Amino acid sequence: MTGKYDHNLDAKGRLIVPAGIRKELGDACYVTLSFEHCLCIYSEEAWAAFQDKVNALPQTQTQGLRVLFANTARCDFDAQGRILVPQALRNFVGLGKNVTIIGFSNHAEIWDSDEYAEIEKKSLSLDNLATIWKDLRI
């Protein structure tokens, strides 16, 4: 998934997922916490692959994932292409009305727009991009 889209959460916590990303997600998706200050959106296929990795781990290594699964919501798209982002998840990452949705490889991320703008301001430079390309050996 790729791209950056600015959208708004409505008063009920519904979010229009951009058509390009929605097409890649399918009919439903999973919204969960990230190790960063954002939420991640996975397709059913990508979430199943994640679960397969978790299921392959010894149970003693999976206890820390309990809170991740407890704070994951399966979301169906309504006729307008919206999902309901649960209040607890919005609160955890501090989402306001204005959000930025970015495509990032096999998932999308939902960021508070002001916070994402700061990240992009710090990261979007020719020197940083050169380092990224160099590290990827492309």
The first five atom37 places (N, CA, C, CB, O) and aatype in JSON, in Angstrom:
{
  "aatype": [12, 16, 7, 11, 18, 3, 8, 2, 10, 3, 0, 11, 7, 1, 10, 9, 19, 14, 0, 7, 9, 1, 11, 6, 10, 7, 3, 0, 4, 18, 19, 16, 10, 15, 13, 6, 8, 4, 10, 4, 9, 18, 15, 6, 6, 0, 17, 0, 0, 13, 5, 3, 11, 19, 2, 0, 10, 14, 5, 16, 5, 16, 5, 7, 10, 1, 19, 10, 13, 0, 2, 16, 0, 1, 4, 3, 13, 3, 0, 5, 7, 1, 9, 10, 19, 14, 5, 0, 10, 1, 2, 13, 19, 7, 10, 7, 11, 2, 19, 16, 9, 9, 7, 13, 15, 2, 8, 0, 6, 9, 17, 3, 15, 3, 6, 18, 0, 6, 9, 6, 11, 11, 15, 10, 15, 10, 3, 2, 10, 0, 16, 9, 17, 11, 3, 10, 1, 9],
  "atom_mask": [
    [1, 1, 1, 1, 1],
    [1, 1, 1, 1, 1],
    [1, 1, 1, 0, 1],
    [1, 1, 1, 1, 1],
    [1, 1, 1, 1, 1],
    [1, 1, 1, 1, 1],
    [1, 1, 1, 1, 1],
    [1, 1, 1, 1, 1],
    [1, 1, 1, 1, 1],
    [1, 1, 1, 1, 1],
    [1, 1, 1, 1, 1],
    [1, 1, 1, 1, 1],
    [1, 1, 1, 0, 1],
    [1, 1, 1, 1, 1],
    [1, 1, 1, 1, 1],
    [1, 1, 1, 1, 1],
    [1, 1, 1, 1, 1],
    [1, 1, 1, 1, 1],
    [1, 1, 1, 1, 1],
    [1, 1, 1, 0, 1],
    [1, 1, 1, 1, 1],
    [1, 1, 1, 1, 1],
    [1, 1, 1, 1, 1],
    [1, 1, 1, 1, 1],
    [1, 1, 1, 1, 1],
    [1, 1, 1, 0, 1],
    [1, 1, 1, 1, 1],
    [1, 1, 1, 1, 1],
    [1, 1, 1, 1, 1],
    [1, 1, 1, 1, 1],
    [1, 1, 1, 1, 1],
    [1, 1, 1, 1, 1],
    [1, 1, 1, 1, 1],
    [1, 1, 1, 1, 1],
    [1, 1, 1, 1, 1],
    [1, 1, 1, 1, 1],
    [1, 1, 1, 1, 1],
    [1, 1, 1, 1, 1],
    [1, 1, 1, 1, 1],
    [1, 1, 1, 1, 1],
    [1, 1, 1, 1, 1],
    [1, 1, 1, 1, 1],
    [1, 1, 1, 1, 1],
    [1, 1, 1, 1, 1],
    [1, 1, 1, 1, 1],
    [1, 1, 1, 1, 1],
    [1, 1, 1, 1, 1],
    [1, 1, 1, 1, 1],
    [1, 1, 1, 1, 1],
    [1, 1, 1, 1, 1],
    [1, 1, 1, 1, 1],
    [1, 1, 1, 1, 1],
    [1, 1, 1, 1, 1],
    [1, 1, 1, 1, 1],
    [1, 1, 1, 1, 1],
    [1, 1, 1, 1, 1],
    [1, 1, 1, 1, 1],
    [1, 1, 1, 1, 1],
    [1, 1, 1, 1, 1],
    [1, 1, 1, 1, 1],
    [1, 1, 1, 1, 1],
    [1, 1, 1, 1, 1],
    [1, 1, 1, 1, 1],
    [1, 1, 1, 0, 1],
    [1, 1, 1, 1, 1],
    [1, 1, 1, 1, 1],
    [1, 1, 1, 1, 1],
    [1, 1, 1, 1, 1],
    [1, 1, 1, 1, 1],
    [1, 1, 1, 1, 1],
    [1, 1, 1, 1, 1],
    [1, 1, 1, 1, 1],
    [1, 1, 1, 1, 1],
    [1, 1, 1, 1, 1],
    [1, 1, 1, 1, 1],
    [1, 1, 1, 1, 1],
    [1, 1, 1, 1, 1],
    [1, 1, 1, 1, 1],
    [1, 1, 1, 1, 1],
    [1, 1, 1, 1, 1],
    [1, 1, 1, 0, 1],
    [1, 1, 1, 1, 1],
    [1, 1, 1, 1, 1],
    [1, 1, 1, 1, 1],
    [1, 1, 1, 1, 1],
    [1, 1, 1, 1, 1],
    [1, 1, 1, 1, 1],
    [1, 1, 1, 1, 1],
    [1, 1, 1, 1, 1],
    [1, 1, 1, 1, 1],
    [1, 1, 1, 1, 1],
    [1, 1, 1, 1, 1],
    [1, 1, 1, 1, 1],
    [1, 1, 1, 0, 1],
    [1, 1, 1, 1, 1],
    [1, 1, 1, 0, 1],
    [1, 1, 1, 1, 1],
    [1, 1, 1, 1, 1],
    [1, 1, 1, 1, 1],
    [1, 1, 1, 1, 1],
    [1, 1, 1, 1, 1],
    [1, 1, 1, 1, 1],
    [1, 1, 1, 0, 1],
    [1, 1, 1, 1, 1],
    [1, 1, 1, 1, 1],
    [1, 1, 1, 1, 1],
    [1, 1, 1, 1, 1],
    [1, 1, 1, 1, 1],
    [1, 1, 1, 1, 1],
    [1, 1, 1, 1, 1],
    [1, 1, 1, 1, 1],
    [1, 1, 1, 1, 1],
    [1, 1, 1, 1, 1],
    [1, 1, 1, 1, 1],
    [1, 1, 1, 1, 1],
    [1, 1, 1, 1, 1],
    [1, 1, 1, 1, 1],
    [1, 1, 1, 1, 1],
    [1, 1, 1, 1, 1],
    [1, 1, 1, 1, 1],
    [1, 1, 1, 1, 1],
    [1, 1, 1, 1, 1],
    [1, 1, 1, 1, 1],
    [1, 1, 1, 1, 1],
    [1, 1, 1, 1, 1],
    [1, 1, 1, 1, 1],
    [1, 1, 1, 1, 1],
    [1, 1, 1, 1, 1],
    [1, 1, 1, 1, 1],
    [1, 1, 1, 1, 1],
    [1, 1, 1, 1, 1],
    [1, 1, 1, 1, 1],
    [1, 1, 1, 1, 1],
    [1, 1, 1, 1, 1],
    [1, 1, 1, 1, 1],
    [1, 1, 1, 1, 1],
    [1, 1, 1, 1, 1],
    [1, 1, 1, 1, 1]
  ],
  "atom_positions": [
    [[0.85, -1.17, 0.0], [0.0, 0.0, 0.0], [0.89, 1.23, 0.0], [-0.96, 0.0, 1.22], [1.97, 1.24, 0.59]],
    [[0.43, 2.25, -0.66], [1.18, 3.49, -0.75], [0.24, 4.67, -0.68], [2.01, 3.53, -2.04], [-0.98, 4.51, -0.74]],
    [[0.8, 5.85, -0.56], [0.04, 7.09, -0.61], [-0.18, 7.71, 0.75], [0.0, 0.0, 0.0], [-0.02, 7.07, 1.79]],
    [[-0.57, 8.98, 0.7], [-0.89, 9.76, 1.91], [-2.19, 10.5, 1.66], [0.27, 10.76, 2.27], [-2.37, 11.15, 0.63]],
    [[-3.12, 10.39, 2.61], [-4.45, 10.95, 2.46], [-4.86, 11.65, 3.75], [-5.47, 9.85, 2.09], [-4.73, 11.09, 4.83]],
    [[-5.34, 12.86, 3.63], [-5.85, 13.59, 4.79], [-7.36, 13.44, 4.84], [-5.44, 15.09, 4.73], [-8.05, 13.72, 3.86]],
    [[-7.86, 13.01, 5.99], [-9.29, 12.8, 6.19], [-9.69, 13.26, 7.58], [-9.66, 11.31, 5.98], [-8.85, 13.68, 8.38]],
    [[-10.98, 13.18, 7.86], [-11.52, 13.55, 9.16], [-12.26, 12.38, 9.77], [-12.44, 14.77, 9.04], [-12.92, 11.61, 9.07]],
    [[-12.15, 12.25, 11.08], [-13.01, 11.34, 11.82], [-14.29, 12.11, 12.11], [-12.33, 10.82, 13.15], [-14.24, 13.26, 12.53]],
    [[-15.44, 11.48, 11.9], [-16.68, 12.18, 12.24], [-16.95, 12.04, 13.74], [-17.86, 11.62, 11.42], [-16.18, 11.4, 14.46]],
    [[-18.02, 12.64, 14.21], [-18.33, 12.67, 15.64], [-18.52, 11.28, 16.23], [-19.58, 13.49, 15.88], [-18.33, 11.09, 17.43]],
    [[-18.88, 10.31, 15.4], [-19.08, 8.94, 15.88], [-17.82, 8.09, 15.77], [-20.2, 8.29, 15.1], [-17.83, 6.91, 16.15]],
    [[-16.74, 8.68, 15.25], [-15.49, 7.93, 15.11], [-15.38, 7.16, 13.81], [0.0, 0.0, 0.0], [-14.56, 6.25, 13.69]],
    [[-16.21, 7.52, 12.83], [-16.15, 6.85, 11.53], [-15.11, 7.55, 10.65], [-17.54, 6.84, 10.85], [-14.95, 8.77, 10.69]],
    [[-14.43, 6.75, 9.86], [-13.36, 7.25, 9.0], [-13.55, 6.72, 7.59], [-11.98, 6.86, 9.56], [-13.71, 5.52, 7.39]],
    [[-13.53, 7.62, 6.62], [-13.55, 7.2, 5.22], [-12.15, 6.71, 4.88], [-14.01, 8.37, 4.27], [-11.18, 7.46, 5.0]],
    [[-12.06, 5.47, 4.46], [-10.78, 4.91, 4.02], [-10.66, 5.19, 2.52], [-10.67, 3.36, 4.33], [-11.56, 4.85, 1.76]],
    [[-9.55, 5.8, 2.1], [-9.4, 6.13, 0.68], [-9.62, 4.92, -0.23], [-8.02, 6.71, 0.43], [-9.23, 3.8, 0.11]],
    [[-10.24, 5.16, -1.37], [-10.63, 4.08, -2.28], [-9.46, 3.19, -2.67], [-11.26, 4.65, -3.53], [-9.61, 1.97, -2.73]],
    [[-8.3, 3.77, -2.94], [-7.14, 2.97, -3.33], [-6.71, 2.0, -2.25], [0.0, 0.0, 0.0], [-6.37, 0.86, -2.54]],
    [[-6.71, 2.46, -1.03], [-6.35, 1.59, 0.1], [-7.46, 0.6, 0.38], [-6.05, 2.42, 1.36], [-7.2, -0.58, 0.65]],
    [[-8.7, 1.07, 0.31], [-9.85, 0.18, 0.55], [-9.85, -0.98, -0.43], [-11.17, 0.97, 0.44], [-10.18, -2.1, -0.06]],
    [[-9.49, -0.71, -1.67], [-9.45, -1.76, -2.69], [-8.46, -2.85, -2.29], [-9.06, -1.17, -4.06], [-8.73, -4.04, -2.49]],
    [[-7.32, -2.46, -1.72], [-6.32, -3.44, -1.3], [-6.72, -4.17, -0.02], [-4.98, -2.75, -1.1], [-6.27, -5.29, 0.22]],
    [[-7.54, -3.53, 0.79], [-7.96, -4.15, 2.06], [-9.05, -5.19, 1.87], [-8.43, -3.08, 3.02], [-9.13, -6.14, 2.64]],
    [[-9.89, -5.03, 0.87], [-10.98, -5.97, 0.67], [-12.25, -5.5, 1.36], [0.0, 0.0, 0.0], [-12.45, -4.3, 1.55]],
    [[-13.11, -6.45, 1.74], [-14.42, -6.11, 2.31], [-14.38, -5.76, 3.79], [-15.35, -7.25, 2.11], [-15.29, -5.11, 4.3]],
    [[-13.33, -6.17, 4.47], [-13.2, -5.9, 5.9], [-11.72, -5.74, 6.21], [-13.84, -7.05, 6.77], [-10.86, -6.09, 5.41]],
    [[-11.45, -5.21, 7.39], [-10.06, -5.01, 7.79], [-9.94, -5.13, 9.3], [-9.54, -3.64, 7.31], [-10.94, -5.22, 10.01]],
    [[-8.71, -5.13, 9.77], [-8.42, -5.18, 11.21], [-7.65, -3.93, 11.59], [-7.62, -6.47, 11.58], [-6.63, -3.61, 10.98]],
    [[-8.14, -3.23, 12.59], [-7.48, -2.02, 13.09], [-6.89, -2.36, 14.45], [-8.47, -0.8, 13.18], [-7.58, -2.88, 15.32]],
    [[-5.61, -2.06, 14.61], [-4.93, -2.42, 15.85], [-3.88, -1.39, 16.22], [-4.29, -3.79, 15.72], [-3.62, -0.44, 15.47]],
    [[-3.3, -1.59, 17.38], [-2.27, -0.71, 17.89], [-0.95, -0.94, 17.15], [-2.08, -0.91, 19.39], [-0.72, -2.02, 16.6]],
    [[-0.12, 0.06, 17.16], [1.2, -0.03, 16.58], [2.23, 0.17, 17.68], [1.39, 1.01, 15.44], [1.89, 0.59, 18.79]],
    [[3.48, -0.13, 17.38], [4.55, 0.17, 18.34], [4.91, 1.66, 18.24], [5.8, -0.72, 18.07], [5.71, 2.16, 19.04]],
    [[4.33, 2.36, 17.28], [4.48, 3.81, 17.18], [3.18, 4.45, 17.63], [4.87, 4.25, 15.72], [2.26, 3.75, 18.05]],
    [[3.08, 5.75, 17.54], [1.91, 6.47, 18.04], [0.85, 6.61, 16.93], [2.33, 7.87, 18.56], [0.43, 7.71, 16.59]],
    [[0.43, 5.45, 16.39], [-0.57, 5.42, 15.33], [-1.32, 4.1, 15.42], [0.09, 5.6, 13.92], [-1.0, 3.23, 16.23]],
    [[-2.33, 3.97, 14.57], [-3.06, 2.71, 14.45], [-2.71, 2.09, 13.11], [-4.6, 2.93, 14.59], [-2.43, 2.79, 12.14]],
    [[-2.72, 0.77, 13.05], [-2.45, 0.05, 11.82], [-3.74, -0.59, 11.31], [-1.37, -1.03, 12.04], [-4.57, -1.05, 12.09]],
    [[-3.88, -0.61, 9.99], [-5.01, -1.26, 9.34], [-4.47, -2.38, 8.47], [-5.86, -0.23, 8.5], [-3.65, -2.14, 7.58]],
    [[-4.93, -3.61, 8.73], [-4.5, -4.77, 7.97], [-5.68, -5.38, 7.22], [-3.86, -5.81, 8.89], [-6.81, -5.38, 7.71]],
    [[-5.41, -5.91, 6.05], [-6.43, -6.69, 5.34], [-6.64, -7.99, 6.1], [-6.0, -6.97, 3.84], [-5.83, -8.35, 6.96]],
    [[-7.71, -8.68, 5.79], [-7.94, -9.98, 6.43], [-6.8, -10.94, 6.13], [-9.29, -10.58, 5.96], [-6.39, -11.72, 6.99]],
    [[-6.28, -10.89, 4.91], [-5.17, -11.76, 4.52], [-3.89, -11.44, 5.31], [-4.9, -11.63, 3.01], [-3.22, -12.34, 5.8]],
    [[-3.56, -10.16, 5.43], [-2.36, -9.77, 6.16], [-2.5, -10.08, 7.65], [-2.07, -8.26, 5.96], [-1.54, -10.48, 8.3]],
    [[-3.72, -9.89, 8.2], [-3.94, -10.2, 9.61], [-3.82, -11.71, 9.85], [-5.32, -9.68, 10.08], [-3.28, -12.14, 10.87]],
    [[-4.32, -12.5, 8.93], [-4.21, -13.96, 9.06], [-2.74, -14.39, 9.03], [-4.99, -14.67, 7.93], [-2.35, -15.29, 9.76]],
    [[-1.93, -13.74, 8.19], [-0.49, -14.06, 8.13], [0.18, -13.7, 9.46], [0.19, -13.3, 6.96], [1.05, -14.43, 9.93]],
    [[-0.23, -12.58, 10.05], [0.29, -12.19, 11.36], [-0.09, -13.23, 12.41], [-0.24, -10.79, 11.76], [0.74, -13.64, 13.22]],
    [[-1.35, -13.65, 12.4], [-1.81, -14.65, 13.36], [-1.05, -15.97, 13.19], [-3.31, -14.88, 13.21], [-0.74, -16.64, 14.17]],
    [[-0.76, -16.33, 11.96], [0.01, -17.56, 11.71], [1.38, -17.47, 12.36], [0.15, -17.81, 10.2], [1.86, -18.45, 12.93]],
    [[2.02, -16.29, 12.28], [3.33, -16.1, 12.92], [3.2, -16.23, 14.44], [3.92, -14.73, 12.54], [4.05, -16.84, 15.1]],
    [[2.15, -15.63, 14.98], [1.93, -15.72, 16.44], [1.68, -17.16, 16.85], [0.75, -14.82, 16.87], [2.23, -17.63, 17.84]],
    [[0.85, -17.86, 16.09], [0.52, -19.25, 16.42], [1.72, -20.18, 16.34], [-0.56, -19.75, 15.5], [1.73, -21.23, 16.98]],
    [[2.73, -19.8, 15.56], [3.93, -20.63, 15.43], [4.89, -20.43, 16.61], [4.64, -20.3, 14.12], [5.83, -21.21, 16.79]],
    [[4.66, -19.4, 17.41], [5.54, -19.15, 18.56], [5.16, -20.03, 19.74], [5.47, -17.67, 18.97], [4.0, -20.43, 19.88]],
    [[6.13, -20.33, 20.59], [5.78, -21.03, 21.84], [4.86, -20.12, 22.67], [7.07, -21.43, 22.65], [5.02, -18.9, 22.68]],
    [[3.93, -20.73, 23.36], [2.97, -19.94, 24.14], [3.65, -19.02, 25.15], [2.0, -20.87, 24.87], [3.12, -17.96, 25.47]],
    [[4.8, -19.42, 25.65], [5.51, -18.58, 26.62], [5.99, -17.26, 26.01], [6.7, -19.34, 27.2], [6.31, -16.32, 26.74]],
    [[6.05, -17.2, 24.7], [6.49, -15.97, 24.03], [5.32, -15.11, 23.55], [7.37, -16.31, 22.86], [5.54, -14.04, 22.98]],
    [[4.11, -15.54, 23.77], [2.96, -14.82, 23.22], [2.16, -14.02, 24.26], [2.05, -15.78, 22.55], [1.25, -13.29, 23.89]],
    [[2.48, -14.15, 25.53], [1.7, -13.47, 26.56], [1.65, -11.96, 26.35], [2.27, -13.78, 27.94], [0.62, -11.33, 26.59]],
    [[2.75, -11.38, 25.91], [2.79, -9.94, 25.69], [1.88, -9.47, 24.58], [0.0, 0.0, 0.0], [1.56, -8.29, 24.48]],
    [[1.45, -10.4, 23.74], [0.57, -10.04, 22.63], [-0.9, -9.99, 23.03], [0.74, -11.03, 21.51], [-1.75, -9.57, 22.25]],
    [[-1.18, -10.4, 24.25], [-2.57, -10.43, 24.74], [-3.25, -9.06, 24.56], [-2.61, -10.84, 26.22], [-4.36, -8.98, 24.05]],
    [[-2.55, -7.99, 24.98], [-3.17, -6.66, 24.9], [-3.32, -6.2, 23.46], [-2.33, -5.65, 25.69], [-4.23, -5.43, 23.14]],
    [[-2.45, -6.68, 22.58], [-2.59, -6.32, 21.17], [-3.87, -6.92, 20.6], [-1.37, -6.8, 20.37], [-4.65, -6.23, 19.93]],
    [[-4.09, -8.21, 20.85], [-5.3, -8.86, 20.33], [-6.56, -8.3, 21.0], [-5.22, -10.38, 20.54], [-7.6, -8.18, 20.36]],
    [[-6.47, -7.97, 22.28], [-7.62, -7.41, 22.99], [-7.98, -6.03, 22.44], [-7.34, -7.31, 24.5], [-9.14, -5.6, 22.53]],
    [[-7.01, -5.35, 21.87], [-7.23, -4.0, 21.34], [-7.16, -3.98, 19.81], [-6.2, -3.03, 21.91], [-6.62, -3.05, 19.21]],
    [[-7.69, -5.01, 19.21], [-7.81, -5.09, 17.76], [-9.28, -5.22, 17.41], [-6.98, -6.3, 17.19], [-10.02, -5.98, 18.04]],
    [[-9.71, -4.46, 16.42], [-11.11, -4.49, 16.01], [-11.23, -4.92, 14.56], [-11.76, -3.1, 16.21], [-10.52, -4.41, 13.68]],
    [[-12.12, -5.86, 14.31], [-12.47, -6.21, 12.93], [-13.48, -5.17, 12.48], [-13.04, -7.69, 12.79], [-14.49, -4.96, 13.15]],
    [[-13.21, -4.53, 11.35], [-14.07, -3.45, 10.87], [-14.58, -3.77, 9.47], [-13.31, -2.11, 10.88], [-13.81, -4.14, 8.58]],
    [[-15.87, -3.63, 9.29], [-16.49, -3.79, 7.98], [-16.72, -2.41, 7.39], [-17.83, -4.6, 8.07], [-17.01, -1.46, 8.12]],
    [[-16.59, -2.29, 6.09], [-16.82, -1.02, 5.43], [-18.32, -0.81, 5.21], [-16.07, -0.95, 4.09], [-19.03, -1.74, 4.82]],
    [[-18.79, 0.4, 5.47], [-20.19, 0.7, 5.19], [-20.32, 1.14, 3.72], [-20.74, 1.81, 6.16], [-19.33, 1.13, 2.99]],
    [[-21.51, 1.52, 3.31], [-21.76, 1.87, 1.91], [-20.94, 3.09, 1.46], [-23.23, 2.14, 1.7], [-20.69, 3.25, 0.26]],
    [[-20.53, 3.93, 2.39], [-19.73, 5.11, 2.06], [-18.22, 4.85, 2.15], [-20.11, 6.26, 2.98], [-17.42, 5.77, 1.99]],
    [[-17.83, 3.6, 2.41], [-16.42, 3.28, 2.51], [-15.8, 3.67, 3.84], [0.0, 0.0, 0.0], [-14.6, 3.9, 3.93]],
    [[-16.63, 3.75, 4.88], [-16.16, 4.14, 6.21], [-16.01, 2.92, 7.11], [-17.11, 5.16, 6.85], [-16.69, 1.91, 6.94]],
    [[-15.11, 3.07, 8.08], [-15.01, 2.1, 9.17], [-15.2, 2.87, 10.47], [-13.63, 1.34, 9.16], [-14.95, 4.07, 10.54]],
    [[-15.65, 2.16, 11.49], [-15.77, 2.75, 12.82], [-14.49, 2.43, 13.59], [-17.04, 2.23, 13.58], [-14.2, 1.26, 13.86]],
    [[-13.74, 3.47, 13.93], [-12.51, 3.29, 14.7], [-12.9, 3.35, 16.18], [-11.42, 4.38, 14.33], [-13.35, 4.4, 16.64]],
    [[-12.74, 2.26, 16.92], [-13.18, 2.24, 18.31], [-12.57, 3.37, 19.15], [-12.83, 0.91, 18.94], [-11.41, 3.73, 18.99]],
    [[-13.39, 3.9, 20.04], [-12.98, 5.02, 20.89], [-11.71, 4.71, 21.67], [-14.11, 5.38, 21.86], [-10.83, 5.56, 21.78]],
    [[-11.6, 3.5, 22.22], [-10.42, 3.15, 23.02], [-9.15, 3.23, 22.19], [-10.57, 1.73, 23.6], [-8.12, 3.68, 22.68]],
    [[-9.21, 2.81, 20.95], [-8.04, 2.89, 20.08], [-7.72, 4.34, 19.73], [-8.27, 2.08, 18.8], [-6.55, 4.73, 19.72]],
    [[-8.75, 5.13, 19.45], [-8.53, 6.56, 19.16], [-7.89, 7.25, 20.35], [-9.85, 7.26, 18.8], [-6.97, 8.06, 20.2]],
    [[-8.39, 6.94, 21.53], [-7.85, 7.56, 22.75], [-6.4, 7.16, 22.99], [-8.69, 7.18, 23.96], [-5.57, 7.99, 23.37]],
    [[-6.08, 5.89, 22.76], [-4.74, 5.38, 23.05], [-3.67, 6.12, 22.26], [-4.68, 3.89, 22.75], [-2.6, 6.42, 22.8]],
    [[-3.95, 6.42, 20.99], [-2.95, 7.11, 20.18], [-3.23, 8.61, 20.02], [-2.88, 6.47, 18.81], [-2.5, 9.31, 19.32]],
    [[-4.29, 9.08, 20.67], [-4.57, 10.52, 20.66], [-5.05, 11.06, 19.33], [0.0, 0.0, 0.0], [-4.66, 12.16, 18.92]],
    [[-5.89, 10.3, 18.64], [-6.4, 10.8, 17.37], [-7.42, 11.9, 17.61], [-7.03, 9.66, 16.55], [-8.33, 11.76, 18.42]],
    [[-7.24, 12.99, 16.89], [-8.21, 14.07, 16.9], [-9.11, 13.93, 15.69], [0.0, 0.0, 0.0], [-9.22, 12.85, 15.1]],
    [[-9.75, 15.02, 15.33], [-10.66, 14.99, 14.17], [-9.88, 14.82, 12.87], [-11.49, 16.28, 14.11], [-10.32, 14.08, 11.98]],
    [[-8.74, 15.49, 12.74], [-7.97, 15.45, 11.51], [-6.95, 14.32, 11.57], [-7.26, 16.79, 11.25], [-6.1, 14.28, 12.46]],
    [[-7.05, 13.41, 10.61], [-6.13, 12.27, 10.57], [-5.49, 12.17, 9.2], [-6.87, 10.96, 10.93], [-6.03, 12.64, 8.19]],
    [[-4.34, 11.54, 9.19], [-3.63, 11.25, 7.95], [-3.51, 9.74, 7.85], [-2.23, 11.94, 7.9], [-3.07, 9.07, 8.78]],
    [[-3.91, 9.21, 6.71], [-3.81, 7.78, 6.45], [-2.69, 7.59, 5.44], [-5.18, 7.17, 5.91], [-2.67, 8.23, 4.39]],
    [[-1.75, 6.72, 5.78], [-0.66, 6.44, 4.84], [-0.63, 4.96, 4.53], [0.7, 6.9, 5.41], [-0.92, 4.12, 5.38]],
    [[-0.28, 4.65, 3.3], [-0.02, 3.27, 2.93], [1.42, 2.96, 3.28], [0.0, 0.0, 0.0], [2.31, 3.77, 3.01]],
    [[1.66, 1.79, 3.88], [3.02, 1.44, 4.3], [3.23, -0.06, 4.11], [3.27, 1.84, 5.78], [3.04, -0.85, 5.03]],
    [[3.64, -0.43, 2.92], [3.94, -1.82, 2.59], [2.67, -2.67, 2.64], [5.01, -2.38, 3.54], [1.8, -2.52, 1.79]],
    [[2.56, -3.57, 3.63], [1.42, -4.51, 3.66], [0.27, -4.02, 4.53], [1.89, -5.85, 4.17], [-0.67, -4.78, 4.79]],
    [[0.32, -2.76, 4.98], [-0.76, -2.23, 5.81], [-0.87, -0.71, 5.61], [-0.51, -2.56, 7.31], [-0.06, -0.1, 4.91]],
    [[-1.87, -0.14, 6.23], [-2.02, 1.31, 6.25], [-1.9, 1.77, 7.7], [-3.39, 1.76, 5.62], [-2.08, 0.98, 8.62]],
    [[-1.61, 3.03, 7.88], [-1.51, 3.59, 9.23], [-2.41, 4.81, 9.34], [-0.04, 3.96, 9.57], [-2.58, 5.57, 8.38]],
    [[-2.98, 4.99, 10.52], [-3.81, 6.16, 10.81], [-3.06, 7.0, 11.85], [-5.25, 5.75, 11.32], [-2.79, 6.53, 12.95]],
    [[-2.73, 8.21, 11.49], [-2.0, 9.13, 12.36], [-2.83, 10.37, 12.64], [-0.65, 9.52, 11.73], [-3.64, 10.78, 11.8]],
    [[-2.64, 10.97, 13.8], [-3.13, 12.32, 14.01], [-2.39, 13.2, 13.0], [-2.9, 12.81, 15.51], [-1.17, 13.1, 12.89]],
    [[-3.09, 14.03, 12.26], [-2.48, 14.79, 11.17], [-1.33, 15.67, 11.62], [-3.51, 15.64, 10.51], [-0.3, 15.74, 10.94]],
    [[-1.47, 16.35, 12.76], [-0.39, 17.21, 13.23], [0.85, 16.4, 13.57], [-0.84, 18.01, 14.46], [1.97, 16.81, 13.27]],
    [[0.66, 15.25, 14.19], [1.8, 14.4, 14.56], [2.5, 13.86, 13.31], [1.34, 13.24, 15.45], [3.73, 13.85, 13.25]],
    [[1.73, 13.42, 12.32], [2.36, 12.91, 11.11], [3.11, 14.03, 10.37], [1.31, 12.27, 10.19], [4.18, 13.8, 9.81]],
    [[2.55, 15.22, 10.36], [3.22, 16.35, 9.7], [4.59, 16.6, 10.34], [2.35, 17.62, 9.79], [5.55, 16.91, 9.64]],
    [[4.67, 16.47, 11.66], [5.96, 16.64, 12.34], [6.95, 15.55, 11.95], [5.77, 16.65, 13.86], [8.13, 15.82, 11.72]],
    [[6.48, 14.32, 11.87], [7.34, 13.2, 11.47], [7.87, 13.44, 10.06], [6.58, 11.85, 11.56], [9.05, 13.26, 9.78]],
    [[6.97, 13.84, 9.17], [7.39, 14.06, 7.79], [8.35, 15.24, 7.69], [6.15, 14.3, 6.89], [9.31, 15.21, 6.92]],
    [[8.1, 16.28, 8.48], [8.98, 17.45, 8.48], [10.4, 17.06, 8.88], [8.42, 18.54, 9.44], [11.37, 17.56, 8.31]],
    [[10.53, 16.18, 9.87], [11.84, 15.74, 10.35], [12.5, 14.75, 9.39], [11.7, 15.1, 11.72], [13.72, 14.73, 9.27]],
    [[11.7, 13.95, 8.7], [12.24, 12.84, 7.92], [12.4, 13.12, 6.43], [11.38, 11.66, 8.08], [13.2, 12.47, 5.77]],
    [[11.65, 14.07, 5.91], [11.63, 14.28, 4.47], [12.73, 15.25, 4.06], [10.25, 14.8, 4.02], [12.52, 16.46, 3.96]],
    [[13.91, 14.7, 3.82], [15.04, 15.48, 3.32], [15.82, 14.62, 2.35], [15.96, 15.97, 4.48], [15.75, 13.39, 2.4]],
    [[16.56, 15.26, 1.47], [17.36, 14.51, 0.5], [18.4, 13.64, 1.19], [18.04, 15.46, -0.48], [18.65, 12.51, 0.76]],
    [[19.02, 14.16, 2.26], [20.02, 13.37, 2.98], [19.4, 12.11, 3.59], [20.68, 14.21, 4.09], [19.96, 11.02, 3.48]],
    [[18.24, 12.27, 4.21], [17.57, 11.12, 4.83], [17.13, 10.11, 3.76], [16.35, 11.58, 5.65], [17.28, 8.9, 3.95]],
    [[16.6, 10.61, 2.65], [16.18, 9.7, 1.58], [17.38, 8.95, 0.99], [15.46, 10.48, 0.47], [17.28, 7.77, 0.68]],
    [[18.5, 9.64, 0.85], [19.7, 8.98, 0.34], [20.15, 7.86, 1.28], [20.84, 10.0, 0.16], [20.56, 6.8, 0.83]],
    [[20.06, 8.12, 2.59], [20.43, 7.09, 3.57], [19.5, 5.9, 3.49], [20.41, 7.68, 4.99], [19.94, 4.75, 3.56]],
    [[18.2, 6.15, 3.34], [17.22, 5.07, 3.24], [17.52, 4.2, 2.02], [15.78, 5.63, 3.17], [17.57, 2.98, 2.13]],
    [[17.73, 4.82, 0.87], [18.01, 4.06, -0.35], [19.32, 3.28, -0.2], [18.09, 5.0, -1.56], [19.42, 2.14, -0.64]],
    [[20.31, 3.92, 0.41], [21.6, 3.26, 0.61], [21.44, 2.04, 1.52], [22.64, 4.24, 1.2], [21.98, 0.97, 1.24]],
    [[20.69, 2.21, 2.62], [20.48, 1.1, 3.54], [19.73, -0.06, 2.9], [19.71, 1.59, 4.76], [19.96, -1.22, 3.24]],
    [[18.85, 0.25, 1.97], [18.12, -0.79, 1.25], [18.94, -1.42, 0.15], [16.85, -0.21, 0.67], [18.55, -2.44, -0.43]],
    [[20.07, -0.82, -0.14], [20.98, -1.3, -1.19], [20.27, -1.38, -2.55], [21.54, -2.67, -0.82], [20.42, -2.34, -3.3]],
    [[19.52, -0.34, -2.82], [18.81, -0.26, -4.11], [19.48, 0.78, -4.97], [17.31, 0.08, -3.91], [19.05, 1.02, -6.1]]
  ]
}
